[in-house]
Amino acid sequence: MTHDEDSPAKLDTGVPHTARIWNYLLGGKDNFAVDRAVGDQILVGQPALAENARLSRAFLVRAVTYLAGEAGVRQFLDIGTGLPTANNTHEVAQSVAPSSRIVYVDNDPLVLAHARALLTSKPEGRTNYVDANLYDTDLVLREAARTLDFTEPVAVLFMGVLGHVEDDSVAMGIVRKAMDAVPSGSYLAVCDATDATPEVVEAARLWNQSAALPYHLRSSERLAQFFEALELVEPGLVSVTKWRPEGDAEEIDQYGAVGRKP
């Protein structure tokens, strides 16, 4: 269903949740004590995780800026949105192209409760929020079509969410169905953590002990499979800090890429 301002949000403040833990790591305030406890536990094992969260967010900003600017995309489908923070997809896209249309998708009650912050739009453009699980891709696409024109290019974003899908074939199926629904000239943008270092593997283990939604690390080779049949935008699949960076930054174990549907 699409966002309804009167929809009641059923919040369970006793169970840590991915979107709220990530919000805490990004320095946000939309989280509870149980989420902060998990975040703090993870930060003990990997103190750099909070900075890595911010660097991943910076990748989203650069990718959307590229898509709305150089690539000329005017429609964005952001699946697994998370809680509103600074530089949300619509803010970035509409700062470049005010007529951009953005659909956000998530199924966390707290994200739904804060969806108003995602529905602010330049008058020339439009935003909408779909309360749905990414596994129900048909529902996502059907509801998104209320706002987006699937005969025109769409940028489909999976930022830090495909790791929550354990099975590679299931994750691939979600991505393929989404990309099959959009026309030539559309784009896919993905970023996720990799299993490149023991520190990240340990952080994922701690996360999965406590968080309601487990996170499964993939190698960069497995992440590359999501871009099969797409044309990778330079510099390809790399550490998010090395994707069209504005300055010099060390590599981190979050990898990202943007690919174009030919």
N, C-alpha and C positions, 0 to 999 in steps of 0.2 A: 504494500500500500504506500501511497505517497504521504508526505508529512501532513499531519493535521495538528494545528496548534492546541486543540483540546484533547489530544490523545494522552491518556495517563501513562506515565513511565514507571514501570515496575523495577525499582532499584533494589538490589541485594547488596547492602553495604558491608556484609560480613564475608563476602567471597571476593578475592582479588580478581580484577579483570584487566585484560590486555590493554584496552584503550586507556584505562585510567592509570595503569602503571606507566605506559608510554607518555601520557600527559605529565605525570610526575617527573619522569626523566627529562622531559623537555622544559621543565620549570613551570608547568602550569599549576593551576589551583583546583582543577576539577577532578579530585581524587579523594580517597578516604584513607584512614589510618592503615587499613589492611593492605592497600595498594602501596603505600609508602614503605611499609615494612618489607614487602617483597622487593621493591626497588632498592632499598638500602642493603638488603641481603645480597642482591646481585652486584651492587656497586662495590661491596667488600671484595668480591672475587674479581671484578673487572671495573676498576675505578673509571676507566675511559668510556664506559658505556653511555653516560649522560652526554658527553661531548660527541660521541658517535651518533647519538640520536639527533643532535642538532645538525651534524654534518649530513646526515641522511635527509633531513628536512631541507637543507640548503640545496641538495641535489634536486628535490622536487621543484624548488623555486627555479633553478636553472633550466630544468627540463621543460617546465611549463612556459617559461619565458621564451625558450627556443621554439616550442611548438606554436605558441600564439604569435610570435614574431617572425622568425626566419621561415618556418614551415607554413605559416598562414592558416593554422587550424583555428576554427571558431567554436568548436564543440568539444566538451570534455566529459568523460564518464569516469568518475573517481570511485573505485570500488574498494571498500574497506577504509573508509575515510578517517575514522578515529575522531577524537574530540577536537573541536575548533581550537586553533592556536593562532599565532601570528603567521601571516603569509599563507593563508588557505588558498586552495587552487583557484577559486573564483577571483580572489583579490589579485593574485599574480596575473592571471589571464586577462582580466578586465582592465588592469593597469596598462597592459600592452594594447589590447583590443577591446574597448568597452562593450562591443556587441556580442562578446563571447557568451555562450550558454554552457552551464555546468550542471551536471547531475551528480549528487553525492549518494553513496550507498553504504549503509552500515546496519547492523541489527543489535547494537548495544543500547539498552534503554536510556543510559545517561547521554549517549550521543544524540539520541532522538530528543531528549529533553532540552538539549542545547542546540537543536537544529536551527532555531531562529538565527543564531549567529552565522550559520552557513547560508541563510536565505537572503542576506542583504546583497543587493545587486545594483550595478549601474543601471540607470533607466533604459539604456539601449540594449542591455542584455537580459539574461534570465538565469535564475538558479532554482533547483528543486532538490528535495531529499527523498530517497526511497528507503523505507524500512524493510530490509530484506537480507537474507543470508546469501553470500556469494555462491554457495552450492546450488541455489535455485536460480541459475543463470537465466532461464526462460522468463521468470518473474522480473528479474532485474532489467532485462532488455525490454520487456513489454511496458513496464512502468517508465523506463527512461525514454521510450519513444513518445511519451506525452510531451516531453520538453525538447528532445533532440530529433533532428531530421536524419534518419539513417541512409538517406540517399546522398548526403554530403559527408565529407571526411569527419571522423571523430577520433580524438585521442583517448585511448582506454588506459587508465592508470591502475596499477596494482602496487602500491607503495608499502612494502613491509608486511604484506598479508598472505602471500602465497606460501610462506613458511608455515602457516597454520594448517595447511593442507598436507597431510603426511604422504599420501600416495602420489608419486610423480604422474601416473596416468590420469588420476582424477584432476590434479592441478592443470595438466596439459589440456584436459577436456574442457575445463572452465575457460582457459585462455583461448582455445581454438573456437569455442562456441561464440565468445564475445567478438573475436576478430572476424569470424565468418559473417557476423551480423552487420559489419561496417564495410563501406565500399573501399575501392582502391584509393590510395592517397591518405588513408587513415594511419594512425600510429599506435604502437604499444609502448608503454613505459613501465618498467619494473625495477624495483630494488628490493634486496633481501640480504640478510646476513649469510655468510658462508662459513664452512667448517675448516677454514684455513689454519687456525691457531688453537692450541689447547685452551687458551683463556676464553675464547668465544664458546668453545664446546662446553666448558665448565659453567659459563654464564647461562647457556641454554639449559643445562641440567638443573641449575638452581631455579630458573624460571619455571621449568616444567614440574618441579616439585610443588609449587605453590599456585601458579596461575591457573585459572579455570580453562583457558584455551592454550594447549601446548604449542610449542614452536619447534619446527624441525629444520635443522640446518641442511643446506645443499652445497655441493661443490660448485665452483664457477662453471664447470663443464655441464652440470645438470641444469643450472640456471640458463645456460645458453640455449638449451632445448626449447625454451619458451619462445625463442625468436626464429625458429625454423620457418622457412618460407617468407621471412621478412627481410628487408634490406636494413642492416644495422647502420645507424647514423654514427659518423665518426665521433669519438674514438672507439666505438664498439662497447663491449661489456668489460667494464673496468671498475676499480674501486671508485665509489661515488665521489671521492675527493679529486679524482683524476678525470672526471667527465666534464669537459669544457670549464675548467676551474678559472676563477677570477684572480687567483693568486696561487702560490705554491703551498701545498699541504701534504702531509704524510699519508700514505695509503692506510686505509682501515679495512676491516673484514666485512664491510657492507659493499656489495657490488650492485651496479645499476647499468641500464642501457635503454636506448630508445630505438625502435625499429619501425620502418615504414612498410605498409602493405602495398606491394606493387600492383 
